[in-house]
Amino acid sequence: MSNKGLGRGLGSLFPQMEVAEDDVVTEVGIDELRPNPYQPRKHFDDEALNELSESIKQHGIIQPLVVRKSIRGYEIVAGERRFQAAKRLDLKKVPVVVRELNDNQMMEIALVENLQREDLNPIEIAHAYEKLMKHFSLTQEQLAERVGKSRPHVTNFLRLLQLPSEIQEDVSRGTLSMGHARALLGVKDVELQKKLAEKVKREGASVRELEEWVQKVNQHPLKKEKNKEKVEVDPSIRRYEDLLQQLLSTPVKIKHGRRKGKIEIEYYSERELERLIELLHQDRVIG
């Protein structure tokens, strides 16, 4: 992957994706083609596929699919939308260019191609980020640099994977927006998250309305015993949180009490946990 992010075309990132004039274009049976096993996109827009099908019906498949040979036929490296549209037209054969690629290259191309196209839904993007982090042993900061995004952007998407599968499915389908999903992350109780999600869908609530509901359910009854005074975060505690976040490159929360407190360090994969342990060990915090 290029450390310049996704500002350039996919062909400049992966030269093997370019179809040159001297490439051998072969027609293969559509039944011989299989989707890329690392394809992050699970949902294809029906209307867009119909439009592509109509275009193919009028003009044919102008750009060949890029594939690799597999045990059973061919796996699609690039061009799955053309493949899906061709199936709708009951085409028997499609033009392809065969490339020799290993599994790592297949995964990298599939994930980066779709991230670059920016037509994945938020959950698909989150899973794509997670796969890139795990497979290539990247920290969130390194991943952000590779895909040309800010670290908070990457963090916000990865946090979506903390939500229950039902809510993730709603976000995938578009019945809940990413704004709704981020607001629901402010509720710790999973069952309450689900109830609020159902309430949003039932009432067609905006993100702002949901944020107000979340704020209400998070009000702690013990606040009444403190003469209803608003508890402000100690500026020094906030500075410590910021310092720890810079040192560890991950969100950190400090819950400070009169006699005791605790530090919460977030991580989003086993590899990320291992990185934090190694970092703390190197700094002699543990061990």
C-alpha positions in Angstrom: 0.0 0.0 0.0 1.2 3.5 -0.7 1.9 5.6 2.3 0.5 8.6 0.3 -3.0 7.3 1.1 -5.8 7.1 -1.5 -5.2 10.4 -3.3 -4.0 8.7 -6.5 -5.7 6.4 -8.8 -6.0 2.7 -8.0 -3.7 1.9 -11.0 -0.9 3.9 -9.5 -1.2 2.1 -6.2 -1.5 -1.3 -7.9 0.0 -1.4 -11.4 -1.3 -4.9 -11.9 -4.8 -3.5 -11.9 -4.3 -1.5 -15.1 -5.5 -3.2 -18.3 -3.0 -2.3 -21.1 -3.5 -2.5 -24.8 -1.3 -5.5 -25.2 -3.1 -7.5 -22.4 -4.7 -10.7 -23.5 -8.4 -10.4 -23.1 -10.3 -13.7 -22.8 -13.9 -14.5 -22.6 -14.9 -16.9 -19.8 -18.2 -18.4 -18.7 -20.0 -16.4 -16.1 -20.5 -19.6 -14.1 -16.7 -19.9 -13.8 -16.4 -16.6 -11.9 -16.5 -16.3 -8.1 -16.5 -13.1 -6.1 -13.3 -12.0 -4.4 -13.4 -13.7 -1.0 -12.0 -10.5 0.6 -14.7 -8.3 -0.9 -15.8 -6.0 1.9 -19.0 -4.8 0.1 -22.0 -6.9 1.1 -24.8 -4.7 -0.2 -25.1 -3.6 -3.9 -27.4 -0.7 -4.8 -30.2 -2.2 -6.8 -30.9 0.9 -8.8 -27.3 1.5 -9.7 -27.0 -2.2 -10.8 -30.1 -1.8 -13.0 -28.5 1.3 -14.7 -25.2 -0.6 -15.2 -27.2 -3.6 -16.7 -28.9 -1.2 -19.1 -25.6 0.3 -20.2 -24.1 -3.2 -20.7 -27.2 -4.2 -22.7 -26.6 -1.1 -25.0 -22.8 -1.0 -25.3 -21.5 -4.3 -23.9 -18.8 -4.7 -21.2 -16.2 -2.1 -22.3 -13.7 -2.7 -19.5 -12.7 -6.3 -18.9 -12.9 -7.8 -15.4 -9.6 -8.5 -13.7 -9.5 -12.0 -12.3 -7.1 -14.6 -11.0 -7.1 -18.4 -11.6 -8.4 -20.5 -8.7 -9.1 -24.1 -8.1 -12.6 -23.7 -9.3 -12.6 -21.3 -12.3 -11.6 -17.7 -11.5 -11.9 -15.2 -8.6 -12.8 -11.6 -9.4 -10.1 -9.1 -8.4 -11.9 -6.0 -9.8 -15.3 -5.7 -11.6 -17.8 -7.4 -9.3 -20.5 -4.8 -10.2 -20.0 -5.6 -13.9 -20.3 -9.3 -12.9 -23.5 -8.8 -11.0 -25.0 -6.7 -13.8 -24.0 -9.3 -16.4 -25.8 -12.0 -14.4 -29.0 -9.9 -14.4 -28.8 -9.9 -18.2 -28.3 -13.7 -18.2 -25.0 -13.2 -20.2 -23.2 -16.5 -20.7 -19.6 -15.0 -21.0 -17.7 -11.9 -20.0 -14.3 -10.5 -21.0 -11.5 -10.9 -18.5 -7.8 -10.3 -18.0 -6.0 -12.9 -15.9 -3.5 -11.7 -13.2 -1.3 -13.7 -10.9 -1.9 -12.5 -7.4 -1.4 -13.9 -3.9 -4.0 -13.8 -1.1 -2.4 -10.7 0.5 -2.6 -8.8 -2.7 -6.2 -10.0 -3.3 -7.2 -8.7 0.1 -5.3 -5.4 -0.1 -6.7 -4.6 -3.6 -10.3 -5.5 -2.6 -10.3 -3.4 0.5 -8.4 -0.4 -0.8 -10.4 -0.3 -4.1 -13.7 -0.2 -2.3 -12.5 2.4 0.3 -11.3 4.6 -2.5 -14.6 4.4 -4.4 -16.3 5.6 -1.1 -19.5 3.6 -1.9 -19.3 1.3 1.1 -21.7 1.7 3.9 -20.3 2.7 7.4 -20.2 -0.9 8.7 -18.5 -2.2 5.6 -15.9 0.6 6.0 -15.4 -0.3 9.6 -14.9 -4.0 8.8 -12.5 -3.0 6.0 -10.4 -0.9 8.4 -10.4 -3.7 10.9 -9.2 -6.3 8.4 -6.4 -4.0 7.1 -5.3 -3.4 10.7 -5.3 -7.1 11.7 -3.9 -8.5 8.5 -1.1 -6.0 8.1 -0.5 -5.4 11.8 -1.2 -1.7 11.6 -2.0 0.7 14.5 -4.9 3.1 14.0 -2.5 5.9 13.4 -0.6 3.9 10.7 -3.9 2.9 9.1 -5.1 6.5 9.0 -1.9 7.5 7.3 -2.2 4.7 4.8 -5.8 5.5 3.8 -5.3 9.2 3.8 -7.8 9.9 6.6 -7.5 11.5 10.1 -7.1 9.2 13.1 -10.4 10.3 14.7 -12.1 9.4 11.4 -10.7 5.8 11.6 -11.5 5.6 15.3 -15.1 6.7 14.8 -15.7 4.0 12.2 -14.0 1.2 14.2 -16.1 2.1 17.3 -19.2 1.2 15.3 -18.2 -2.5 15.6 -18.8 -2.2 19.3 -22.6 -1.9 18.6 -24.9 -5.0 18.7 -25.2 -6.9 15.4 -28.8 -5.8 15.1 -27.9 -2.1 15.1 -25.0 -2.7 12.8 -27.4 -4.3 10.3 -29.7 -1.2 10.6 -26.7 1.0 9.8 -25.7 -1.2 6.8 -29.3 -1.0 5.4 -29.5 2.7 6.0 -32.4 2.6 8.4 -30.1 4.2 11.0 -27.5 6.8 10.0 -23.9 6.8 11.2 -24.9 9.8 13.4 -27.5 7.7 15.1 -25.0 4.9 15.6 -22.4 7.3 17.2 -25.1 8.7 19.5 -26.0 5.1 20.6 -22.4 4.4 21.5 -22.9 6.9 24.4 -25.2 4.3 26.0 -23.3 1.5 27.8 -26.3 -0.9 28.3 -26.7 -3.0 25.1 -30.4 -3.7 25.7 -31.0 0.0 26.1 -29.1 0.7 22.9 -31.5 -1.7 21.1 -34.6 -0.1 22.6 -33.4 3.4 21.6 -32.6 2.2 18.1 -36.1 0.8 17.8 -37.6 4.0 19.1 -35.6 6.0 16.5 -36.9 3.8 13.6 -40.5 3.8 15.0 -40.7 7.6 15.4 -38.3 8.7 12.6 -36.2 10.6 15.2 -33.3 12.8 14.2 -29.8 12.4 15.5 -30.3 15.5 17.7 -33.5 14.0 19.3 -31.6 10.7 19.9 -28.7 12.6 21.5 -31.2 14.2 23.9 -32.7 10.8 24.8 -29.2 9.4 25.4 -28.4 12.4 27.7 -31.6 11.7 29.7 -31.0 8.0 30.2 -27.4 8.7 31.2 -28.4 11.0 34.0 -27.3 9.3 37.2 -29.7 9.4 40.2 -26.8 10.1 42.6 -26.6 13.6 41.2 -29.6 14.5 43.3 -27.5 13.8 46.5 -25.0 16.4 45.4 -27.5 19.3 45.7 -28.1 19.0 41.9 -24.8 20.6 41.2 -23.4 19.9 37.8 -20.2 17.8 38.1 -17.5 19.4 36.0 -14.5 17.5 34.7 -11.3 18.6 36.5 -9.1 20.4 33.9 -6.1 18.5 35.2 -7.8 15.2 34.7 -8.7 16.2 31.2 -5.0 17.1 30.6 -4.0 13.7 31.9 -6.4 12.1 29.5 -5.1 14.0 26.5 -1.5 13.1 27.5 -2.3 9.4 27.8 -4.1 9.4 24.5 -1.1 11.0 22.8 1.2 8.4 24.4 -0.9 5.4 23.6 -2.6 6.6 20.3 -6.0 5.4 21.5 -8.9 6.9 23.4 -8.4 7.0 27.2 -10.9 7.9 29.9 -10.0 8.7 33.5 -12.8 8.3 36.1 -11.5 10.1 39.2 -13.2 9.8 42.6 -12.5 11.0 46.1 -10.8 7.9 47.2 -10.2 5.9 44.1 -10.5 6.0 40.3 -9.8 4.1 37.2 -8.3 4.5 33.8 -10.1 3.1 30.7 -8.0 2.4 27.6 -9.9 1.5 24.5 -8.7 -1.0 21.8 -10.4 -2.5 18.8 -8.6 -5.8 18.1 -6.3 -8.4 19.7 -3.4 -6.9 17.7 -4.2 -3.5 19.1 -4.2 -4.9 22.7 -0.8 -6.6 22.1 0.6 -3.2 20.8 -0.6 -1.5 24.0 0.9 -4.2 26.2 4.2 -3.9 24.4 4.1 -0.1 24.7 3.3 -0.2 28.4 6.0 -2.8 29.0 8.6 -0.8 27.1 7.8 2.2 29.2 8.1 0.1 32.4 4.5 0.7 33.3 4.1 -3.1 33.7 6.4 -6.1 34.1 
